[in-house]
Amino acid sequence: MNKPSGIRERIRQEMVADPRVVETIVAAVHEQVPVYAALDDSRLPEVRAIAAWGLERLLHLWATDGTLGPADLRRFRGIASARAADGRPVRAVLRAYRVAGTVLTDEVAARAPRLGAADAFALARMLLVSLDTLSEEMATAYAATSEDLAGDRSRALRLLLDDLIAGRHASVGALTDRSALLGVRLPDPCALLVAEPAAADRPDPAHGTATDLLDALAVPGDETTPLATVRGSRAVLLLPLAAAARVEAVLGERSWRGCVVTGEGLDRIALAHRLAADALDTAPAHAHRSGHVLTDADAQVLALLAGRPAATPDHIARLVLGPLTEAAQGHLLEALTTYIDAGSANAAARALHLHPQSLRYRLRRVRELTGRDPRDPWHRLTLDIARTIRD
């Protein structure tokens, strides 16, 4: 075999030192492979790191007439196992490597437009052999990991929710494929509950505690598969929407507090978890008084107060006020606004020229329609914020 020419090493050094090459690879994969186009920003650093490593290794093999070694194959198998765990289809992963190989070839051609036949054939041969080898290794590892996950069902279901929380699913299609592999149908529409012991000295919840909550919140006749996992001292549950109505009673029995988000789909579980977790982090103690479970509306108001709103002001107002935003309920919104401004039912009644009992009746209707009692400090604050930002 002829000794590799020096031009290969020169090109290798140039391409490894040029950060634009990795960005070009990532951009091409993002554009040409639909699964990767749906990845959120938290996953892109991992894609860049793998692209940078793969670029360096393949160029080294070309420059030295080498082949993939045991360490390379172990890493490719590890990548495949990770993709099986996070539900990214192996076909999409292998296509991403083929796209990367095309970009690598174009970049070499741009740096050496008159590359000799021997060097060009060596590049083509290296890519074909490497892609064939890694495809076989990754497909085998992917299948083995998928079988392991399906065999340990409880662990597989925890990992599924862990990945939903972390935003690791590239698309609804990938989530559907993974659910089918596990033989489950996830709740959709769904409720995401994040809950924790109300007392700071209570022990951290184990998976058994989260499972206990899951059993207590089961919806008779519902054929979907709820999920449970833990995050530090908190249990996280993905539930059928109908279970949300029972959360307050179930948590109250256990002296737990929580936040349940019902306004997000399965493709936005990561956002729902962040909203709920941040709400528990920032809610004042009196927001949990009388066993109140925080909701989407509470979480959105808290995010707004923290300076990182996750929704528009109008959307937040509609979450809190509910039917009070309808024209037919304008008299109730007027009563609420006047009560908040006046500070008492009697003063509000005088301002509106109503009998105090009429004003109190309207406030009861406000409570019935919104689930928020204007006399409660936390509820009054959220109602006040909602009617203000709506204006």
N, C-alpha and C positions, 0 to 999 in steps of 0.2 A: 504494500500500500504506500502511495506517495505521502511524503510528509506534508501536513497542512501548511498552506501558504501563510505568510505573515499578515496578509490583508484581513484574514478572519479575526485574528486577535485584535487588530486595530479597530475593526468595526465593532467587535464585542465591547471593547473599552469605551468607545464613543457612545454606544447605545445604553450601556449600563449607567454611564455617567449623566445621561440626558433624561431628566424626570419627565419630559414631554412624552417619551415613548410609552411609559406606563400609563399616563393619562390618556394617550391615544388608544391603547388597548382597552382600558376600562370604558371609555366613551363608545368604542365600537361594540363591545359586548352589551353595554347598556342599550344601545340603539337596535342591535340586531337580534337579541335574545329576549323575547317578551317577559320571561320570568325575571330576568335581571333588571328590566326597565321598571318593574314594580317594586324593587327593593327600596326600603326607606334609607335615609342618610346614615343611620346608625350602622348599616351593614357595608357601606362602601369602603371604609378603611380596611376591612378584612379582604374585600375583593382586590383592593390595590396592593395589599401585602402579598397575597398569593400571586398576583400578576407580576410583581417585582421579583419574587423568588423564582417563578417559572421562567421569566425572561432570562435571568442570570444563568440558570441551570442549562437551558436549551442552547444559549449562545456559547456556554463553556463546552458543551458536548460537540457543537459544530467546530469550535476552534481547536479542539483536541482529538477529533474523530472518536469521541467517547460514546458510551451508551448509559442509559439510566441504571444507577446502582441500587443496592438494597435500601440505602437511606432514602433515596428519592422515592422508591416504591412505597416504603412505609409512610412517607408523608402524603403521597397521593391517596393511599388507602385511608389514612386518617381524615383527609378532606372529604372523601366519599362518605365515610361513616357520619361525619358531622352534617353533611347534606341530607343523608337519610333521616337523621334525627330532627332536622328543622323542616323537612318536608319539601325541599327543593328537588324537583325531578332529576334523575340521573341523566336523562336525555338532554335536558337543558344545560347541565353542567358540562357534559362532553361537547356540546355544540359551542359553548363559551370557549373551550380550549381550541377548537378548530378555528373560531373567529380570531383568537389571539395569535394562532400560528400564521394566519393570513396577514395580519398586521405586521408581525415580525418579518415576514418575507418582503413586504412592501418597504419597510424601513431599511432593510439590508440593501434592497435594490436602489433606493434613493441615495444611499451613501456610496454605493459602488456600481454605477450604471454599466460599467464594462467588466463586471465580475467574470472571471474565467469559468469555463465550462466545468472544470473539476470541482471548483469551490461551490458553484451553483448546484451541481448534482449532489454534492455532499450535504448541502443545506436541505435540499428536498428529501434526500434519503433519511437524514437525521429526524426531520419533522414527521415523516411517514412512520418510521419505526417507533419513535417516541410516542406519537399519538395512538398507535396500535397497542403498544405495551400498556400505557397508562389507562387506555379505555378498558382493556380486559381487567386490569387490577382494580380499577375504581368500580366497575360494574359488579365484580364479585364482592368487594367490600360493602358496597351499597346494599346488595341483596341480603348479605349476612346480617348487617345491622338492622335492616327492616324486619327480618325474621325474628331477631332477638327482641326487638321492641314489641312486635305483635305477640310474642310468647309471654312476656312479662306485662300483662295488660294494665295493671294498676300503675306501674312505673311509666308505661307508654302514655297513659292518659295524663299523668302529672306532667310529663315532658311536653305533651301537646299544649297544655295550658301555659306552661313556662314559656314556650316559644311564642304563643299568642301574646302574652304579656310583654315579651321582649321585642315584639314586632319582627320576628324572624321569618314569618311566612311571606314569600315573595308575591303571592297572588291568591285570590279566592280559589282559583283552579287548583293550585298546589295544596291548599287546605282541604279541598274536596277530595283530592286523590289520597291524601294522608288519612282522612276520616274513613274513606272507603276501605283502605288497607286495614284499619283497626276495627272495621265493622261497626262504626258509630255514626250517629246523626246528631250534630251539635244543635243546641237550642238557637233558633233564629226566627223571630226576634228573641233577644236574650237580655239578661240582667247580670251585671258584674258586681259582685259584693266583695268589698275589702273590710275585714272586721278584726278587732283586737280586744283583749281583755281591758275592761274599763279601769281596773286598778293597776298602777305601774309595777307593783310587786308580784303580780301574777306571773306564773311561768310562761315561757314562750309556747305557742301552740305547736304540737307535733302534727304529723300528717293525720294521725288518728283523730285529733280534735277537728281538723278541717273536714274529715270524712263524716264525723258525727254531725256537724252542721249540715253537710250535704244530705244526710239521711233525714234530718229534721225538716228540711226545706223541700223534700221531694213532693212533686205535684202528682197526685193520683191520676192515672190514665195517660200521663204524658210519656211519649215514646222516644223522646230525645235523650241524649246522654249528658248529664251535667258533669262538670269537672271541678276538681279541687286541688290546691297546692298551698304552699306556705311561702311567705317572704318575711324573713326575720321573725318578728313577734306577731305577724299578721297572717290570717287565713285569707285566701283569695278563692272565690267560687264563681264559676260560670253557670248560670241558672236559667231555666225557662222564665220568660217574662212574668208568668202568673205567680211565680214564687216570691216576687218582690213584695206582694201584699202581706206576706207572713214573716218577713225578715224582722220587723220591729218586735213582734211577740217572741220569736225564737231567740234573738239576741238578748232581749230583756230577761228571759228565764235564766240566762247564763251570765248576766251582769257584764255583757260585752257591748261595745259600741261599734258603729260601722258606717260605711257610706255605700249606697247602692246606686249604680249608674245604669239607666235603662234606655238612654237615647242614642246609643252607638251600635253599629252592626259588627259582625264578626271580623270584618276587615279593619276595624278600628278599636280592637280590644286594648291595644297598647295605650292609646289615648285615654280610653275609659279608665284603665288602671292608674295612669298618671294623675288623672283628675281626682279619682277617689283617694289615692294615697296622699296627694298633696292636701286634700280637704281634711283628712284626719290629722295631718301634720300641723295645720294652721287654724283649725276651728277652735274658738274659745270654749272653755269648759261649759258655759251655759248653753251652748248650741246643742249639747247632748242631754240637757235636762229632761227629766221624765222619760228617759229611754228613747228620745227622738233619734231616728236613724237619718243621717244626712242623705240627700238625694242629688240628682243632677243639678237641680236649681241651687242648692247650697254650695255644691262644688264649683259651679260656674261663678257664683257671687264671690266666693273665697278667692278664686283665680283672678277675678277682676280686681279685688281689693289688694291682692299681692302684686298687681302690675303686670300680670301675664295672662290676660284674658284668652280663653280658648274658643270664644264665640262672639258674635256681634252683640252690641247692647240690646238690640231689638229681640234677638233670640233669647238672651238671658231674661229680659222682661217677660217674654211669653212663657218661659219655663216657670217663673215664680208666680206670675199672676194668673196663668191659665185662662179660664173662661172670662175673667174680668177684663180682658182685652177686647172682648166682643162688644159691639155697639149696644146690644140688648142689655148688657150688664153695666152700662155706663153709670147708673145711679149707685151701684155698689162700689165702683171704683171711686166715685165722688165722695161717698161716705167714708171710705178708707182713707183717702187723701185728707179729708177735712179732720178726721179723727187723729191722724198722725200729726198734722199741723197744730191742732188745737190742744192736744195732750190729754183730753178726757172725753168720755161719751157725752156728758152734759154740755160741755162747751161746743162740741161738734154739732150736737142737736140744735143748739141755739143758732149757730152760724148757718145751718141749713133750714132753719125754721121747721124743725121736725120735733115730734114728741120724743123724749129720751128712749122710750121703749121701741119706737120705730127705728131709731138709730142703732140700738143694740141688736135688733132683729137683722138689720142689714149687715152688721159686723159678724153675726152668727152665719149668715149666708156666705160672707167672705171666707170664713173659716171652713165651711163645708165645701166650697168650690175650689179652694186653693190648698187645703190641708194645713193652713198656717193661721195661727191665732194672733190677731193684732195686739193682744194684751201681753203676749210672751215677748221678752226683750229681743231674742234672736230672730224670731219670726217677724217682729215689727221692723227690725233692721233690714232684713232681706226684702220685705214688702216695700219699705221706704226707698231702698236703692232701686228696686225694679220700677216703681212708678216714676222715679226721678229720671232714670236713663231712658225710659220710654218717651218722656216728654222731649 
